[in-house]
Amino acid sequence: MPAGAGVRAATALNFLENGRSPKVLYAYRADEYVIDEYEGMINLQVDFADRTIEGCIGCQGDLVTRRAHFSAFLGEEVIDTESLVLDHEIHFGALEFDELTGQFSGTGATVVRPDLEIVESDGGWGGQFSERPDAAGLPRLAAGFSSAGFLDENGVEGVFVGTFVALSPNVIDE
């Protein structure tokens, strides 16, 4: 983020993903090991006054599995992994971002499933704001990465690893 791009027209901005980025689910259940791709809507909330960002993948809409990019090494046979990701959410705890570079990185990525107890979950996430402003003078997008592992009450363990690109609502409306 260029110098001086801090607080301008708003102190908070919600970024929404417009388009999908490849993400990978690694999961182990009983004696079955599964690797597949997942995708979902990301919401990011940014407070420019406090220089914080937080968000969630899967809190709005469901995570879905879709073999799209990694068929070369996952194979052409598509297995039913939809139930492994359904109702999971990947929460990104608040991180402070650097006002000059727009970069953010840290821990606080966790997996949540409202109808199932997640016994253990931890991970990290990070990224950077675009240096190009939207019509309101705020960053046009945020792009980044995440990784969050989990163990649920049924003994299912796994990790969601992925990238994201989230556009400012002002860009979507342009």
N, C-alpha and C positions, 0 to 999 in steps of 0.2 A: 504494500500500500504506500503510495507516495507520501512524502513528508507533508504534513498539514491536512491530510485527508481524514483526520479523526472525526469529530462530531460535526455534522453539517446540517442536513435537513431533518434528521431523526436520531434519537438516541438508541432505538432498537430497530432491528430489521429481521424479518423471517426470510430465509433462503429456502427455496424448494427445488428439488432435483427436477430437471427437465431433460429427460433422456436417461439412459441406463448405462452403467459401467460394469465391466465384468467383476464378479465377486465369487469367492469360492467358499463352500461349506465343507469342512472336514468333520465327520461324526463317527462315533463308535457306539454301537448298541448291541448288547449281549455279545454274540460272536460274529457280528456283522460290521464291517468297516466300509464307510461310504464317503465318496468324494463327489461333489457335484457343484454346479453354479447356482447362485441365488441372486435375486434382485429385489429391490423395494424402494419405496419413496423415502427420501430423507428430508427432514425438517431441521433447519439450523436457526437458532435464535441468537442474535448478536446484540450486545449492548455496547455501543461505541463510547458512551460516557465512562463505563467501568472497564472497557477494553476486555470484555469476556465473550466467549462463544460456547454454546452447548447445543445438544440436539439429540435426534433419534432416527434410526432407520427402522421402519415397520410399525411405528406408533400410529401412522395414518396409512390405512390400507394394510394388506398382508405381505409378508415376504413370500416369494414364489421361487420355485426351482425351474430352471430352463437351460437346457444344453444349447449354448450359443457359440462359445468361443473356444472351448477346450476339448472338442471332440477328438482331436489328434492324439492326445494322450489319455483321455478318459474313456475313449472308445465310442463307437456309434450306438451301442446298446444303451438305451435310456431306461433307468430303473426308477421306480416310484419313490422319490425322496420328498415329495410334497408334504407328507405328514411330519417329517423331521423339522421343517422350518415354520410350519403353520403356527400362528399365534406367538411366535418369538418376536421380541423387540430388542434392538441393540441401542442402549442408552449411552450417550456421550456426556459425561460430567463436565461441568464448567471449567474452561481453561482460559488463562489470560493470553491475549495475543500481543505481539510486538507492534506498537503503533507505527514504527518506521518501515518495517519489512512486511507486516501483515501476516507473519508466520505464527503458528500455534502448534504445540505438541505436548503430550503428556499422558498420564494414566487416566483411569476413570471410565474406560469403556466396559460396560457390563451387559450381560444377556439377562433379559427378564421375560417371563411367561406368566401372565396374570392367573391362569388356572392351574399352574404347576409350580411347586417349590423348586427354585434353583438353589441348590445347596452351596455351590461355590461358583464364582464368576469373577474374572478380571481380564484386563486388557489395556490397550492404549489406542490413541488416535491423534491425528494431527493434520496439518495442511497449511494453506496460504490463501489469502484474498488476492483477487486480481488487482493489478495496478491500473486497469482501465475503469474509469467511473461510468455509472449509468447516468440517466438523465437527471437524477436527483443529486449527483455528485458522490454517490456511495459506490463501493466496489461492485462490479458487475457479477462476480461469481466467487465462490469458494471451492477449492478442489483439495482433496486429501486422501487419506488412507485410514484404515482401522483394522484392528484385530481384537477379538474378544472370545475367550474360552469360557466353557461352562460345564457343570456337572449337575444333573437334575435328580430329583428324589427317586426316580426309577433306575438310576445308574447310567443313564445316557450321558455321554460326555462328547464334547465337540468344540469346534472353534469356527467362528465366522471371520474370514479375512477378506478385505476388499478395498476398493477405491471408490471415490465419489466425486461428482461435479454437481454443484448446486447453484442455480442461477438466482439472481435477485428478482423478486416479483416485478420490479420496475422494468427489467429487461424482458421478462415474459410478456408484459403489457405493451412493450414498444413495437 
